[in-house]
C-alpha cells in the first residue's frame, strides 16, 4: 500500500487496526427475560444514544435486567417505543483525587428506532396484554442494536417447571457423557 509516497503496511497506518487485534465483543444479554417471560416474536431495532452511552455499550457496561419497553405518543399522535430502566454505567471526567465517583448510572428513557409498521405491530401486541422485553444488546457491528421480544409473563409454577426441565436435560447430558 502506498501512503504519502512510501510503502507502508496497513497495520502501521495511524488509527487503523488489523483484523488480528479486533476481538468480537460479547453481547449484553438479559438472561432473566427468558426465565420471567415466555418469549415469542423478536425484532432487532436501533437505539438513540449519546456518545458516553455508546462507549458504555461497547465496553459492556450495560444492565438490561428489569428493563422493559413502553409506548408513548409523539406530537403527531403516532406511537413511539422507549426503553425504560436500562442501566448504562457512564464514566465521568472527574479527577481521581476529587473524591467523587468516577462512574454514574444512567437509567433514562431511550427512544427505540424501528420502522413504523414494526412499531405499530408491537404496540398492538402490547395493548392486547403482552410485554415487550429487551433480550440482547448487540455491539459487534458499526451500530448498536437492541433485540426486543414479545413476552407473556410466567406464573410461579411455570418457572418451577422450567427449572425442572433444565435440570433433567443437564442430568441426561451428564449421563450420556459418562456412557462414552
N, C-alpha and C positions, 0 to 999 in steps of 0.2 A: 504494500500500500504506500502510495506517495503522499507525503504530508509536508507542505512547505518546501518542496524540492528535495526532501530526504526520504529514504526508505525507512519506515517505522512499522513495528509490529502493532497490531490492533490493541493488544493489551497494554502497550506502553503509552497509548494516547491518553491524554489527561481527561478525566471524567468518565471514562468508559470502563466497563467491567467485562471480563471474559466470561464465557459460559461456565468455566470451572469454578469461579468464585460465587456464582449465583446459586443460592440454595432455595428450594421451594419452602415457603413459609407455610406452616400448618394453618388450616382454617380454624377460626374460633367457633366451637361447637356448643350448642345448648343441649347437653345430654339429658337434662331434666325434662325437656319438652316431650321426648318420646316416652318418658315414664308417666308424666301427668296427663298427656293427651293422646287420643287415638288419631294419628295424623293421616291426612288424606292428600288432596291435591297440593302440589308445591309450585312455587313461582320464584324465579330469580329476578330481583329488582335492584335498582340503584339507590344510593343514599345521598342526601345533601349534607355534606360535612365541611367543617372548617379545616384549615391546614394542620392544626395541632391534633385534631381528631383523626385525620388521615395518618399522621405519624404514629399515633397510639394504636390504630388498627393494624398498621404494618408491623408493629412490634408485638402484636397480640396482647395489648393491654386493654382488652375489652371484655366485659362480662355480660352475657345475654341471659343469665338465669333471672327469672322473674320479669323479663321483658315481654311486652305484647304489642300488638298493632291495633290502632283505633282509627276511626274515620272522623273527619271534620269537614264542614262545608267551607269553601272559599268564597270570595266576594261575588263570583259568578254563579253561585248556588250549585257548584259541582263538588262532588265528594273527593277528598284527598286523604291519603293514608299517612299516618305518622307512627314512628317507632317510639314507644314510651318506655321509660325505666331501664334503658340500656346504659351501662356504666362504662365510660371512657376515662381511663386514668391519664390525665394530661400533665406533661412536665411544665413547670413554671420557670421563668427566668429569674429566679431568686438566688442570691448568693448563698452558698452553704453556711457561711458564718453568721447569717442573719437570724437564725433560729426558727425561721418559718418553714413550713412544709415544702418539699421540693415538688410534690405532685398534688393535684386536685382531682377529685372525682366529679365528672360532669354527667348528669342524668337528664338533660333537657330533651324535649321532644324534637325528633329529627324527621324531616319530610322524606317520604319514600317516593322514588321516581319510577314510574311504570306507565305503560300505555293506558289510555282512557278505558278501553274495553276490559283490560285485565283488572283495573281498579274497580270498575262497576261490578264485575263478576264477583270479586272478593267482598265488596260492600254488601251485595245482596245475600251472600252466604253468611256474612256476619249478622245481618238483620234476622236471618232465619234461625239463628241460635248457635252458630259455630264461632269458634275463636280463631283469630289469625295470630299465629305464633312464629317468631323468628327461630329458625333452627340452626343456621350457619352464617358466618360472615366470611366471605371468600376474599382473599387478598393476593392471590397468585398472579393475576394479570395486571394490566395497566390501571384498571378501575377497581374500586372496592364495591363488591356486590353482596347483597343480603338474600338468603334463601328463606322465604316465608312459606308457611303451610297452613292449610285449614285444619283445625283440630276440634275434636269433641272431647270434653273433659271426662276423665275416667273416674269411676267411683272407687272407694277403698278396696272392695272385693275384686275389682278388675285389676288393680295394681298388685294385689297379692297373687292373683292368677298369673300375671306376667312374670313376677319373681319366681314362682314355682316352675313355669315353663323354661325360664333361663337356667335355673338350677338343674333341671332334668337334662337339658341339652348339654350343659357343661359336664355332668356325670357321664352321659353317653359318649362324649368326645374322649374323656379320660379313659373309659372302658375300652373303646376302640383303639386308642393309642397303646394301651397295655397289651392288647392282643397281638400287635405287630411284632 
